[in-house]
Amino acid sequence: IPKGILRSVERFEIQKADGLCHLEAVILYIEGRKFCVSPRIRKVKKWMKKNKHKIPRKKLMVENREESKLLKKKKKKK
């Protein structure tokens, strides 16, 4: 993957193999378009470490809320 493409990434998401699609992937958003790349590519791994701030916060917040709801339900059952 050329450096120029990685520089123009606006945000990215990590897709796990346990969802609807059974492939692990990194989804790169470039100029409103989605590009899927393998998370095993060395350049992509290195780039993701440097650009953690480009993961959408909304998604992280929603995941945290869902986890806290599950914990509350478990506590109520006990």
mmJSON file of the N, C-alpha and C atoms, coordinates in Angstrom:
{"data_MODEL":{"atom_site":{
"group_PDB":["ATOM","ATOM","ATOM","ATOM","ATOM","ATOM","ATOM","ATOM","ATOM","ATOM","ATOM","ATOM","ATOM","ATOM","ATOM","ATOM","ATOM","ATOM","ATOM","ATOM","ATOM","ATOM","ATOM","ATOM","ATOM","ATOM","ATOM","ATOM","ATOM","ATOM","ATOM","ATOM","ATOM","ATOM","ATOM","ATOM","ATOM","ATOM","ATOM","ATOM","ATOM","ATOM","ATOM","ATOM","ATOM","ATOM","ATOM","ATOM","ATOM","ATOM","ATOM","ATOM","ATOM","ATOM","ATOM","ATOM","ATOM","ATOM","ATOM","ATOM","ATOM","ATOM","ATOM","ATOM","ATOM","ATOM","ATOM","ATOM","ATOM","ATOM","ATOM","ATOM","ATOM","ATOM","ATOM","ATOM","ATOM","ATOM","ATOM","ATOM","ATOM","ATOM","ATOM","ATOM","ATOM","ATOM","ATOM","ATOM","ATOM","ATOM","ATOM","ATOM","ATOM","ATOM","ATOM","ATOM","ATOM","ATOM","ATOM","ATOM","ATOM","ATOM","ATOM","ATOM","ATOM","ATOM","ATOM","ATOM","ATOM","ATOM","ATOM","ATOM","ATOM","ATOM","ATOM","ATOM","ATOM","ATOM","ATOM","ATOM","ATOM","ATOM","ATOM","ATOM","ATOM","ATOM","ATOM","ATOM","ATOM","ATOM","ATOM","ATOM","ATOM","ATOM","ATOM","ATOM","ATOM","ATOM","ATOM","ATOM","ATOM","ATOM","ATOM","ATOM","ATOM","ATOM","ATOM","ATOM","ATOM","ATOM","ATOM","ATOM","ATOM","ATOM","ATOM","ATOM","ATOM","ATOM","ATOM","ATOM","ATOM","ATOM","ATOM","ATOM","ATOM","ATOM","ATOM","ATOM","ATOM","ATOM","ATOM","ATOM","ATOM","ATOM","ATOM","ATOM","ATOM","ATOM","ATOM","ATOM","ATOM","ATOM","ATOM","ATOM","ATOM","ATOM","ATOM","ATOM","ATOM","ATOM","ATOM","ATOM","ATOM","ATOM","ATOM","ATOM","ATOM","ATOM","ATOM","ATOM","ATOM","ATOM","ATOM","ATOM","ATOM","ATOM","ATOM","ATOM","ATOM","ATOM","ATOM","ATOM","ATOM","ATOM","ATOM","ATOM","ATOM","ATOM","ATOM","ATOM","ATOM","ATOM","ATOM","ATOM","ATOM","ATOM","ATOM","ATOM","ATOM","ATOM","ATOM","ATOM","ATOM","ATOM"],
"id":[1,2,3,4,5,6,7,8,9,10,11,12,13,14,15,16,17,18,19,20,21,22,23,24,25,26,27,28,29,30,31,32,33,34,35,36,37,38,39,40,41,42,43,44,45,46,47,48,49,50,51,52,53,54,55,56,57,58,59,60,61,62,63,64,65,66,67,68,69,70,71,72,73,74,75,76,77,78,79,80,81,82,83,84,85,86,87,88,89,90,91,92,93,94,95,96,97,98,99,100,101,102,103,104,105,106,107,108,109,110,111,112,113,114,115,116,117,118,119,120,121,122,123,124,125,126,127,128,129,130,131,132,133,134,135,136,137,138,139,140,141,142,143,144,145,146,147,148,149,150,151,152,153,154,155,156,157,158,159,160,161,162,163,164,165,166,167,168,169,170,171,172,173,174,175,176,177,178,179,180,181,182,183,184,185,186,187,188,189,190,191,192,193,194,195,196,197,198,199,200,201,202,203,204,205,206,207,208,209,210,211,212,213,214,215,216,217,218,219,220,221,222,223,224,225,226,227,228,229,230,231,232,233,234],
"type_symbol":["N","C","C","N","C","C","N","C","C","N","C","C","N","C","C","N","C","C","N","C","C","N","C","C","N","C","C","N","C","C","N","C","C","N","C","C","N","C","C","N","C","C","N","C","C","N","C","C","N","C","C","N","C","C","N","C","C","N","C","C","N","C","C","N","C","C","N","C","C","N","C","C","N","C","C","N","C","C","N","C","C","N","C","C","N","C","C","N","C","C","N","C","C","N","C","C","N","C","C","N","C","C","N","C","C","N","C","C","N","C","C","N","C","C","N","C","C","N","C","C","N","C","C","N","C","C","N","C","C","N","C","C","N","C","C","N","C","C","N","C","C","N","C","C","N","C","C","N","C","C","N","C","C","N","C","C","N","C","C","N","C","C","N","C","C","N","C","C","N","C","C","N","C","C","N","C","C","N","C","C","N","C","C","N","C","C","N","C","C","N","C","C","N","C","C","N","C","C","N","C","C","N","C","C","N","C","C","N","C","C","N","C","C","N","C","C","N","C","C","N","C","C","N","C","C","N","C","C","N","C","C","N","C","C"],
"label_atom_id":["N","CA","C","N","CA","C","N","CA","C","N","CA","C","N","CA","C","N","CA","C","N","CA","C","N","CA","C","N","CA","C","N","CA","C","N","CA","C","N","CA","C","N","CA","C","N","CA","C","N","CA","C","N","CA","C","N","CA","C","N","CA","C","N","CA","C","N","CA","C","N","CA","C","N","CA","C","N","CA","C","N","CA","C","N","CA","C","N","CA","C","N","CA","C","N","CA","C","N","CA","C","N","CA","C","N","CA","C","N","CA","C","N","CA","C","N","CA","C","N","CA","C","N","CA","C","N","CA","C","N","CA","C","N","CA","C","N","CA","C","N","CA","C","N","CA","C","N","CA","C","N","CA","C","N","CA","C","N","CA","C","N","CA","C","N","CA","C","N","CA","C","N","CA","C","N","CA","C","N","CA","C","N","CA","C","N","CA","C","N","CA","C","N","CA","C","N","CA","C","N","CA","C","N","CA","C","N","CA","C","N","CA","C","N","CA","C","N","CA","C","N","CA","C","N","CA","C","N","CA","C","N","CA","C","N","CA","C","N","CA","C","N","CA","C","N","CA","C","N","CA","C","N","CA","C","N","CA","C","N","CA","C","N","CA","C","N","CA","C","N","CA","C"],
"label_alt_id":[null,null,null,null,null,null,null,null,null,null,null,null,null,null,null,null,null,null,null,null,null,null,null,null,null,null,null,null,null,null,null,null,null,null,null,null,null,null,null,null,null,null,null,null,null,null,null,null,null,null,null,null,null,null,null,null,null,null,null,null,null,null,null,null,null,null,null,null,null,null,null,null,null,null,null,null,null,null,null,null,null,null,null,null,null,null,null,null,null,null,null,null,null,null,null,null,null,null,null,null,null,null,null,null,null,null,null,null,null,null,null,null,null,null,null,null,null,null,null,null,null,null,null,null,null,null,null,null,null,null,null,null,null,null,null,null,null,null,null,null,null,null,null,null,null,null,null,null,null,null,null,null,null,null,null,null,null,null,null,null,null,null,null,null,null,null,null,null,null,null,null,null,null,null,null,null,null,null,null,null,null,null,null,null,null,null,null,null,null,null,null,null,null,null,null,null,null,null,null,null,null,null,null,null,null,null,null,null,null,null,null,null,null,null,null,null,null,null,null,null,null,null,null,null,null,null,null,null,null,null,null,null,null,null],
"label_comp_id":["ILE","ILE","ILE","PRO","PRO","PRO","LYS","LYS","LYS","GLY","GLY","GLY","ILE","ILE","ILE","LEU","LEU","LEU","ARG","ARG","ARG","SER","SER","SER","VAL","VAL","VAL","GLU","GLU","GLU","ARG","ARG","ARG","PHE","PHE","PHE","GLU","GLU","GLU","ILE","ILE","ILE","GLN","GLN","GLN","LYS","LYS","LYS","ALA","ALA","ALA","ASP","ASP","ASP","GLY","GLY","GLY","LEU","LEU","LEU","CYS","CYS","CYS","HIS","HIS","HIS","LEU","LEU","LEU","GLU","GLU","GLU","ALA","ALA","ALA","VAL","VAL","VAL","ILE","ILE","ILE","LEU","LEU","LEU","TYR","TYR","TYR","ILE","ILE","ILE","GLU","GLU","GLU","GLY","GLY","GLY","ARG","ARG","ARG","LYS","LYS","LYS","PHE","PHE","PHE","CYS","CYS","CYS","VAL","VAL","VAL","SER","SER","SER","PRO","PRO","PRO","ARG","ARG","ARG","ILE","ILE","ILE","ARG","ARG","ARG","LYS","LYS","LYS","VAL","VAL","VAL","LYS","LYS","LYS","LYS","LYS","LYS","TRP","TRP","TRP","MET","MET","MET","LYS","LYS","LYS","LYS","LYS","LYS","ASN","ASN","ASN","LYS","LYS","LYS","HIS","HIS","HIS","LYS","LYS","LYS","ILE","ILE","ILE","PRO","PRO","PRO","ARG","ARG","ARG","LYS","LYS","LYS","LYS","LYS","LYS","LEU","LEU","LEU","MET","MET","MET","VAL","VAL","VAL","GLU","GLU","GLU","ASN","ASN","ASN","ARG","ARG","ARG","GLU","GLU","GLU","GLU","GLU","GLU","SER","SER","SER","LYS","LYS","LYS","LEU","LEU","LEU","LEU","LEU","LEU","LYS","LYS","LYS","LYS","LYS","LYS","LYS","LYS","LYS","LYS","LYS","LYS","LYS","LYS","LYS","LYS","LYS","LYS","LYS","LYS","LYS"],
"label_asym_id":["A","A","A","A","A","A","A","A","A","A","A","A","A","A","A","A","A","A","A","A","A","A","A","A","A","A","A","A","A","A","A","A","A","A","A","A","A","A","A","A","A","A","A","A","A","A","A","A","A","A","A","A","A","A","A","A","A","A","A","A","A","A","A","A","A","A","A","A","A","A","A","A","A","A","A","A","A","A","A","A","A","A","A","A","A","A","A","A","A","A","A","A","A","A","A","A","A","A","A","A","A","A","A","A","A","A","A","A","A","A","A","A","A","A","A","A","A","A","A","A","A","A","A","A","A","A","A","A","A","A","A","A","A","A","A","A","A","A","A","A","A","A","A","A","A","A","A","A","A","A","A","A","A","A","A","A","A","A","A","A","A","A","A","A","A","A","A","A","A","A","A","A","A","A","A","A","A","A","A","A","A","A","A","A","A","A","A","A","A","A","A","A","A","A","A","A","A","A","A","A","A","A","A","A","A","A","A","A","A","A","A","A","A","A","A","A","A","A","A","A","A","A","A","A","A","A","A","A","A","A","A","A","A","A"],
"label_entity_id":["1","1","1","1","1","1","1","1","1","1","1","1","1","1","1","1","1","1","1","1","1","1","1","1","1","1","1","1","1","1","1","1","1","1","1","1","1","1","1","1","1","1","1","1","1","1","1","1","1","1","1","1","1","1","1","1","1","1","1","1","1","1","1","1","1","1","1","1","1","1","1","1","1","1","1","1","1","1","1","1","1","1","1","1","1","1","1","1","1","1","1","1","1","1","1","1","1","1","1","1","1","1","1","1","1","1","1","1","1","1","1","1","1","1","1","1","1","1","1","1","1","1","1","1","1","1","1","1","1","1","1","1","1","1","1","1","1","1","1","1","1","1","1","1","1","1","1","1","1","1","1","1","1","1","1","1","1","1","1","1","1","1","1","1","1","1","1","1","1","1","1","1","1","1","1","1","1","1","1","1","1","1","1","1","1","1","1","1","1","1","1","1","1","1","1","1","1","1","1","1","1","1","1","1","1","1","1","1","1","1","1","1","1","1","1","1","1","1","1","1","1","1","1","1","1","1","1","1","1","1","1","1","1","1"],
"label_seq_id":[1,1,1,2,2,2,3,3,3,4,4,4,5,5,5,6,6,6,7,7,7,8,8,8,9,9,9,10,10,10,11,11,11,12,12,12,13,13,13,14,14,14,15,15,15,16,16,16,17,17,17,18,18,18,19,19,19,20,20,20,21,21,21,22,22,22,23,23,23,24,24,24,25,25,25,26,26,26,27,27,27,28,28,28,29,29,29,30,30,30,31,31,31,32,32,32,33,33,33,34,34,34,35,35,35,36,36,36,37,37,37,38,38,38,39,39,39,40,40,40,41,41,41,42,42,42,43,43,43,44,44,44,45,45,45,46,46,46,47,47,47,48,48,48,49,49,49,50,50,50,51,51,51,52,52,52,53,53,53,54,54,54,55,55,55,56,56,56,57,57,57,58,58,58,59,59,59,60,60,60,61,61,61,62,62,62,63,63,63,64,64,64,65,65,65,66,66,66,67,67,67,68,68,68,69,69,69,70,70,70,71,71,71,72,72,72,73,73,73,74,74,74,75,75,75,76,76,76,77,77,77,78,78,78],
"pdbx_PDB_ins_code":[null,null,null,null,null,null,null,null,null,null,null,null,null,null,null,null,null,null,null,null,null,null,null,null,null,null,null,null,null,null,null,null,null,null,null,null,null,null,null,null,null,null,null,null,null,null,null,null,null,null,null,null,null,null,null,null,null,null,null,null,null,null,null,null,null,null,null,null,null,null,null,null,null,null,null,null,null,null,null,null,null,null,null,null,null,null,null,null,null,null,null,null,null,null,null,null,null,null,null,null,null,null,null,null,null,null,null,null,null,null,null,null,null,null,null,null,null,null,null,null,null,null,null,null,null,null,null,null,null,null,null,null,null,null,null,null,null,null,null,null,null,null,null,null,null,null,null,null,null,null,null,null,null,null,null,null,null,null,null,null,null,null,null,null,null,null,null,null,null,null,null,null,null,null,null,null,null,null,null,null,null,null,null,null,null,null,null,null,null,null,null,null,null,null,null,null,null,null,null,null,null,null,null,null,null,null,null,null,null,null,null,null,null,null,null,null,null,null,null,null,null,null,null,null,null,null,null,null,null,null,null,null,null,null],
"Cartn_x":[0.86,0.0,0.9,0.728,1.553,1.309,2.363,2.264,1.25,1.159,0.22,-1.218,-1.555,-2.918,-3.151,-2.202,-2.353,-2.424,-1.713,-1.758,-3.134,-3.853,-5.141,-6.324,-6.064,-7.145,-7.76,-9.086,-9.804,-10.093,-10.467,-10.722,-10.658,-10.653,-10.643,-11.404,-11.859,-12.551,-11.904,-11.987,-11.461,-12.645,-12.663,-13.742,-13.233,-13.963,-13.569,-14.283,-13.765,-14.3,-15.555,-15.995,-17.144,-18.491,-18.498,-19.741,-20.381,-21.105,-21.754,-20.741,-19.661,-18.602,-17.535,-17.146,-16.199,-14.748,-14.426,-13.067,-12.595,-11.372,-10.768,-10.305,-10.568,-10.169,-10.039,-9.329,-9.268,-9.952,-10.986,-11.721,-11.196,-10.606,-10.052,-11.049,-11.32,-12.209,-11.353,-11.396,-10.611,-11.55,-11.689,-12.548,-13.951,-14.52,-15.887,-16.044,-14.956,-15.016,-14.383,-14.855,-14.329,-13.364,-12.256,-11.287,-10.952,-11.049,-10.731,-9.323,-8.556,-7.2,-6.998,-6.04,-5.73,-5.061,-5.474,-4.83,-3.458,-3.089,-1.804,-0.657,-0.961,0.08,0.892,2.187,3.072,2.898,2.814,2.648,1.351,0.296,-1.009,-0.953,-0.34,-0.205,0.521,1.636,2.447,1.649,0.938,0.142,-0.976,-1.629,-2.726,-2.236,-1.049,-0.501,-0.307,0.17,0.411,-0.885,-1.939,-3.159,-4.374,-4.18,-5.296,-6.38,-5.993,-6.941,-7.95,-7.735,-8.649,-9.768,-9.83,-10.942,-12.106,-13.293,-14.439,-14.764,-14.857,-15.147,-16.562,-17.506,-18.892,-18.983,-18.313,-18.356,-17.788,-16.704,-16.11,-17.054,-17.723,-18.644,-19.841,-20.358,-21.502,-21.12,-19.947,-19.491,-19.365,-18.843,-18.696,-20.059,-21.032,-22.38,-23.008,-22.861,-23.435,-22.822,-21.519,-20.852,-21.361,-21.546,-22.017,-23.459,-24.286,-25.664,-25.673,-24.81,-24.734,-24.299,-23.341,-22.875,-23.986,-24.768,-25.877,-26.924,-27.23,-28.213,-27.738,-26.448,-25.893,-25.968,-25.71,-25.763,-27.185,-28.174,-29.574,-30.034,-29.546,-29.943,-29.418,-28.283,-27.675,-28.423],
"Cartn_y":[-1.179,0.0,1.234,2.118,3.332,4.271,4.957,5.893,6.992,7.444,8.51,8.138,6.893,6.429,6.425,5.908,5.878,7.288,8.236,9.626,10.255,9.827,10.452,9.766,8.808,8.126,9.084,9.222,10.105,9.407,8.132,7.327,5.863,4.99,3.56,2.793,1.606,0.713,-0.662,-1.411,-2.771,-3.725,-4.569,-5.546,-6.898,-7.5,-8.811,-9.91,-11.101,-12.227,-12.827,-12.332,-12.931,-12.314,-11.305,-10.648,-11.301,-10.512,-11.014,-11.472,-10.737,-11.097,-11.89,-13.005,-13.875,-13.594,-12.325,-11.919,-10.839,-10.962,-9.874,-8.837,-7.571,-6.521,-5.192,-4.295,-2.903,-2.121,-1.369,-0.586,0.84,1.285,2.636,3.525,4.694,5.656,6.755,6.814,7.797,8.539,9.846,10.701,10.117,9.647,9.132,7.733,7.08,5.721,4.748,3.5,2.47,1.566,1.262,0.319,-0.69,-1.959,-3.012,-3.529,-3.622,-4.156,-5.185,-6.033,-7.058,-6.423,-6.806,-6.273,-6.895,-7.869,-8.549,-7.881,-6.922,-6.215,-5.365,-5.518,-4.842,-3.323,-2.744,-1.285,-0.823,-1.61,-1.253,-1.315,-2.345,-2.46,-1.25,-0.9,0.229,1.531,1.698,2.903,3.004,1.87,1.878,2.287,1.842,2.228,3.735,4.334,5.779,6.581,5.996,6.748,6.244,5.849,5.374,6.438,7.687,8.785,8.856,8.125,8.156,7.122,6.39,5.478,6.337,6.179,7.007,6.82,7.916,7.86,7.367,7.724,7.311,5.804,5.097,3.641,3.115,3.7,3.277,3.551,4.696,5.053,4.106,3.764,2.858,1.489,1.0,-0.298,-0.272,0.808,0.917,0.934,1.635,1.676,0.292,-0.424,-1.767,-2.693,-2.591,-3.416,-3.079,-1.797,-1.406,-1.856,-1.837,-2.331,-3.818,-4.579,-6.016,-6.293,-5.521,-5.697,-5.391,-4.346,-3.991,-5.096,-5.666,-6.751,-7.966,-8.276,-9.419,-9.197,-7.967,-7.654,-7.778,-7.349,-7.424,-8.871,-9.75,-11.16,-11.852,-11.396,-12.021,-11.657],
"Cartn_z":[0.0,0.0,0.0,-0.967,-1.031,0.161,0.582,1.707,1.444,0.192,-0.159,0.142,-0.083,0.208,1.71,2.463,3.92,4.506,3.908,4.391,4.2,3.17,2.871,3.551,4.444,5.165,6.174,6.117,7.033,8.36,8.283,9.476,9.076,10.076,9.775,10.84,10.471,11.388,11.283,12.36,12.356,12.318,11.314,11.156,11.632,12.559,13.074,12.299,12.369,11.597,12.22,13.364,14.033,13.641,12.824,12.423,11.215,10.459,9.25,8.22,8.113,7.17,7.926,7.402,8.098,7.712,7.527,7.185,8.144,8.591,9.352,8.345,8.634,7.701,8.423,7.794,8.22,7.112,7.476,6.487,6.548,5.455,5.356,4.627,5.172,4.53,3.911,2.579,1.839,0.911,1.13,0.307,0.152,1.259,1.25,0.685,0.351,-0.193,0.799,0.771,1.666,0.91,1.561,1.014,2.102,1.784,2.753,2.5,3.573,3.474,4.584,4.392,5.385,6.599,7.795,9.002,9.252,8.451,8.638,7.889,7.039,6.292,7.273,7.232,8.185,8.155,6.955,6.825,7.484,7.308,7.872,9.397,9.952,11.411,11.991,11.368,11.833,11.725,10.61,10.395,11.431,11.745,12.719,14.104,14.491,15.792,15.876,14.782,14.76,14.692,14.136,13.852,14.62,15.87,16.691,16.839,16.75,16.903,15.76,14.688,13.55,13.658,14.774,15.015,15.504,14.914,15.328,16.807,17.545,18.975,19.244,18.384,18.578,18.731,17.868,17.893,19.211,19.674,20.936,22.1,22.083,23.151,23.174,22.008,21.925,22.476,22.119,22.622,24.14,24.692,26.145,26.826,26.248,26.819,26.826,25.719,25.629,26.67,26.871,27.878,29.27,29.569,30.899,31.119,30.07,30.193,30.522,29.868,30.126,31.56,32.05,33.424,34.424,34.17,35.057,35.086,33.925,33.859,34.646,34.536,35.261,36.77,37.218,38.646,39.176,38.378,38.8,38.954,38.1,38.144,39.396,39.923,41.11,42.319],
"occupancy":[1.0,1.0,1.0,1.0,1.0,1.0,1.0,1.0,1.0,1.0,1.0,1.0,1.0,1.0,1.0,1.0,1.0,1.0,1.0,1.0,1.0,1.0,1.0,1.0,1.0,1.0,1.0,1.0,1.0,1.0,1.0,1.0,1.0,1.0,1.0,1.0,1.0,1.0,1.0,1.0,1.0,1.0,1.0,1.0,1.0,1.0,1.0,1.0,1.0,1.0,1.0,1.0,1.0,1.0,1.0,1.0,1.0,1.0,1.0,1.0,1.0,1.0,1.0,1.0,1.0,1.0,1.0,1.0,1.0,1.0,1.0,1.0,1.0,1.0,1.0,1.0,1.0,1.0,1.0,1.0,1.0,1.0,1.0,1.0,1.0,1.0,1.0,1.0,1.0,1.0,1.0,1.0,1.0,1.0,1.0,1.0,1.0,1.0,1.0,1.0,1.0,1.0,1.0,1.0,1.0,1.0,1.0,1.0,1.0,1.0,1.0,1.0,1.0,1.0,1.0,1.0,1.0,1.0,1.0,1.0,1.0,1.0,1.0,1.0,1.0,1.0,1.0,1.0,1.0,1.0,1.0,1.0,1.0,1.0,1.0,1.0,1.0,1.0,1.0,1.0,1.0,1.0,1.0,1.0,1.0,1.0,1.0,1.0,1.0,1.0,1.0,1.0,1.0,1.0,1.0,1.0,1.0,1.0,1.0,1.0,1.0,1.0,1.0,1.0,1.0,1.0,1.0,1.0,1.0,1.0,1.0,1.0,1.0,1.0,1.0,1.0,1.0,1.0,1.0,1.0,1.0,1.0,1.0,1.0,1.0,1.0,1.0,1.0,1.0,1.0,1.0,1.0,1.0,1.0,1.0,1.0,1.0,1.0,1.0,1.0,1.0,1.0,1.0,1.0,1.0,1.0,1.0,1.0,1.0,1.0,1.0,1.0,1.0,1.0,1.0,1.0,1.0,1.0,1.0,1.0,1.0,1.0,1.0,1.0,1.0,1.0,1.0,1.0,1.0,1.0,1.0,1.0,1.0,1.0],
"B_iso_or_equiv":[0.0,0.0,0.0,0.0,0.0,0.0,0.0,0.0,0.0,0.0,0.0,0.0,0.0,0.0,0.0,0.0,0.0,0.0,0.0,0.0,0.0,0.0,0.0,0.0,0.0,0.0,0.0,0.0,0.0,0.0,0.0,0.0,0.0,0.0,0.0,0.0,0.0,0.0,0.0,0.0,0.0,0.0,0.0,0.0,0.0,0.0,0.0,0.0,0.0,0.0,0.0,0.0,0.0,0.0,0.0,0.0,0.0,0.0,0.0,0.0,0.0,0.0,0.0,0.0,0.0,0.0,0.0,0.0,0.0,0.0,0.0,0.0,0.0,0.0,0.0,0.0,0.0,0.0,0.0,0.0,0.0,0.0,0.0,0.0,0.0,0.0,0.0,0.0,0.0,0.0,0.0,0.0,0.0,0.0,0.0,0.0,0.0,0.0,0.0,0.0,0.0,0.0,0.0,0.0,0.0,0.0,0.0,0.0,0.0,0.0,0.0,0.0,0.0,0.0,0.0,0.0,0.0,0.0,0.0,0.0,0.0,0.0,0.0,0.0,0.0,0.0,0.0,0.0,0.0,0.0,0.0,0.0,0.0,0.0,0.0,0.0,0.0,0.0,0.0,0.0,0.0,0.0,0.0,0.0,0.0,0.0,0.0,0.0,0.0,0.0,0.0,0.0,0.0,0.0,0.0,0.0,0.0,0.0,0.0,0.0,0.0,0.0,0.0,0.0,0.0,0.0,0.0,0.0,0.0,0.0,0.0,0.0,0.0,0.0,0.0,0.0,0.0,0.0,0.0,0.0,0.0,0.0,0.0,0.0,0.0,0.0,0.0,0.0,0.0,0.0,0.0,0.0,0.0,0.0,0.0,0.0,0.0,0.0,0.0,0.0,0.0,0.0,0.0,0.0,0.0,0.0,0.0,0.0,0.0,0.0,0.0,0.0,0.0,0.0,0.0,0.0,0.0,0.0,0.0,0.0,0.0,0.0,0.0,0.0,0.0,0.0,0.0,0.0,0.0,0.0,0.0,0.0,0.0,0.0],
"pdbx_formal_charge":[null,null,null,null,null,null,null,null,null,null,null,null,null,null,null,null,null,null,null,null,null,null,null,null,null,null,null,null,null,null,null,null,null,null,null,null,null,null,null,null,null,null,null,null,null,null,null,null,null,null,null,null,null,null,null,null,null,null,null,null,null,null,null,null,null,null,null,null,null,null,null,null,null,null,null,null,null,null,null,null,null,null,null,null,null,null,null,null,null,null,null,null,null,null,null,null,null,null,null,null,null,null,null,null,null,null,null,null,null,null,null,null,null,null,null,null,null,null,null,null,null,null,null,null,null,null,null,null,null,null,null,null,null,null,null,null,null,null,null,null,null,null,null,null,null,null,null,null,null,null,null,null,null,null,null,null,null,null,null,null,null,null,null,null,null,null,null,null,null,null,null,null,null,null,null,null,null,null,null,null,null,null,null,null,null,null,null,null,null,null,null,null,null,null,null,null,null,null,null,null,null,null,null,null,null,null,null,null,null,null,null,null,null,null,null,null,null,null,null,null,null,null,null,null,null,null,null,null,null,null,null,null,null,null],
"auth_seq_id":[1,1,1,2,2,2,3,3,3,4,4,4,5,5,5,6,6,6,7,7,7,8,8,8,9,9,9,10,10,10,11,11,11,12,12,12,13,13,13,14,14,14,15,15,15,16,16,16,17,17,17,18,18,18,19,19,19,20,20,20,21,21,21,22,22,22,23,23,23,24,24,24,25,25,25,26,26,26,27,27,27,28,28,28,29,29,29,30,30,30,31,31,31,32,32,32,33,33,33,34,34,34,35,35,35,36,36,36,37,37,37,38,38,38,39,39,39,40,40,40,41,41,41,42,42,42,43,43,43,44,44,44,45,45,45,46,46,46,47,47,47,48,48,48,49,49,49,50,50,50,51,51,51,52,52,52,53,53,53,54,54,54,55,55,55,56,56,56,57,57,57,58,58,58,59,59,59,60,60,60,61,61,61,62,62,62,63,63,63,64,64,64,65,65,65,66,66,66,67,67,67,68,68,68,69,69,69,70,70,70,71,71,71,72,72,72,73,73,73,74,74,74,75,75,75,76,76,76,77,77,77,78,78,78],
"auth_comp_id":["ILE","ILE","ILE","PRO","PRO","PRO","LYS","LYS","LYS","GLY","GLY","GLY","ILE","ILE","ILE","LEU","LEU","LEU","ARG","ARG","ARG","SER","SER","SER","VAL","VAL","VAL","GLU","GLU","GLU","ARG","ARG","ARG","PHE","PHE","PHE","GLU","GLU","GLU","ILE","ILE","ILE","GLN","GLN","GLN","LYS","LYS","LYS","ALA","ALA","ALA","ASP","ASP","ASP","GLY","GLY","GLY","LEU","LEU","LEU","CYS","CYS","CYS","HIS","HIS","HIS","LEU","LEU","LEU","GLU","GLU","GLU","ALA","ALA","ALA","VAL","VAL","VAL","ILE","ILE","ILE","LEU","LEU","LEU","TYR","TYR","TYR","ILE","ILE","ILE","GLU","GLU","GLU","GLY","GLY","GLY","ARG","ARG","ARG","LYS","LYS","LYS","PHE","PHE","PHE","CYS","CYS","CYS","VAL","VAL","VAL","SER","SER","SER","PRO","PRO","PRO","ARG","ARG","ARG","ILE","ILE","ILE","ARG","ARG","ARG","LYS","LYS","LYS","VAL","VAL","VAL","LYS","LYS","LYS","LYS","LYS","LYS","TRP","TRP","TRP","MET","MET","MET","LYS","LYS","LYS","LYS","LYS","LYS","ASN","ASN","ASN","LYS","LYS","LYS","HIS","HIS","HIS","LYS","LYS","LYS","ILE","ILE","ILE","PRO","PRO","PRO","ARG","ARG","ARG","LYS","LYS","LYS","LYS","LYS","LYS","LEU","LEU","LEU","MET","MET","MET","VAL","VAL","VAL","GLU","GLU","GLU","ASN","ASN","ASN","ARG","ARG","ARG","GLU","GLU","GLU","GLU","GLU","GLU","SER","SER","SER","LYS","LYS","LYS","LEU","LEU","LEU","LEU","LEU","LEU","LYS","LYS","LYS","LYS","LYS","LYS","LYS","LYS","LYS","LYS","LYS","LYS","LYS","LYS","LYS","LYS","LYS","LYS","LYS","LYS","LYS"],
"auth_asym_id":["A","A","A","A","A","A","A","A","A","A","A","A","A","A","A","A","A","A","A","A","A","A","A","A","A","A","A","A","A","A","A","A","A","A","A","A","A","A","A","A","A","A","A","A","A","A","A","A","A","A","A","A","A","A","A","A","A","A","A","A","A","A","A","A","A","A","A","A","A","A","A","A","A","A","A","A","A","A","A","A","A","A","A","A","A","A","A","A","A","A","A","A","A","A","A","A","A","A","A","A","A","A","A","A","A","A","A","A","A","A","A","A","A","A","A","A","A","A","A","A","A","A","A","A","A","A","A","A","A","A","A","A","A","A","A","A","A","A","A","A","A","A","A","A","A","A","A","A","A","A","A","A","A","A","A","A","A","A","A","A","A","A","A","A","A","A","A","A","A","A","A","A","A","A","A","A","A","A","A","A","A","A","A","A","A","A","A","A","A","A","A","A","A","A","A","A","A","A","A","A","A","A","A","A","A","A","A","A","A","A","A","A","A","A","A","A","A","A","A","A","A","A","A","A","A","A","A","A","A","A","A","A","A","A"],
"auth_atom_id":["N","CA","C","N","CA","C","N","CA","C","N","CA","C","N","CA","C","N","CA","C","N","CA","C","N","CA","C","N","CA","C","N","CA","C","N","CA","C","N","CA","C","N","CA","C","N","CA","C","N","CA","C","N","CA","C","N","CA","C","N","CA","C","N","CA","C","N","CA","C","N","CA","C","N","CA","C","N","CA","C","N","CA","C","N","CA","C","N","CA","C","N","CA","C","N","CA","C","N","CA","C","N","CA","C","N","CA","C","N","CA","C","N","CA","C","N","CA","C","N","CA","C","N","CA","C","N","CA","C","N","CA","C","N","CA","C","N","CA","C","N","CA","C","N","CA","C","N","CA","C","N","CA","C","N","CA","C","N","CA","C","N","CA","C","N","CA","C","N","CA","C","N","CA","C","N","CA","C","N","CA","C","N","CA","C","N","CA","C","N","CA","C","N","CA","C","N","CA","C","N","CA","C","N","CA","C","N","CA","C","N","CA","C","N","CA","C","N","CA","C","N","CA","C","N","CA","C","N","CA","C","N","CA","C","N","CA","C","N","CA","C","N","CA","C","N","CA","C","N","CA","C","N","CA","C","N","CA","C","N","CA","C","N","CA","C","N","CA","C","N","CA","C"],
"pdbx_PDB_model_num":[1,1,1,1,1,1,1,1,1,1,1,1,1,1,1,1,1,1,1,1,1,1,1,1,1,1,1,1,1,1,1,1,1,1,1,1,1,1,1,1,1,1,1,1,1,1,1,1,1,1,1,1,1,1,1,1,1,1,1,1,1,1,1,1,1,1,1,1,1,1,1,1,1,1,1,1,1,1,1,1,1,1,1,1,1,1,1,1,1,1,1,1,1,1,1,1,1,1,1,1,1,1,1,1,1,1,1,1,1,1,1,1,1,1,1,1,1,1,1,1,1,1,1,1,1,1,1,1,1,1,1,1,1,1,1,1,1,1,1,1,1,1,1,1,1,1,1,1,1,1,1,1,1,1,1,1,1,1,1,1,1,1,1,1,1,1,1,1,1,1,1,1,1,1,1,1,1,1,1,1,1,1,1,1,1,1,1,1,1,1,1,1,1,1,1,1,1,1,1,1,1,1,1,1,1,1,1,1,1,1,1,1,1,1,1,1,1,1,1,1,1,1,1,1,1,1,1,1,1,1,1,1,1,1]
}}}
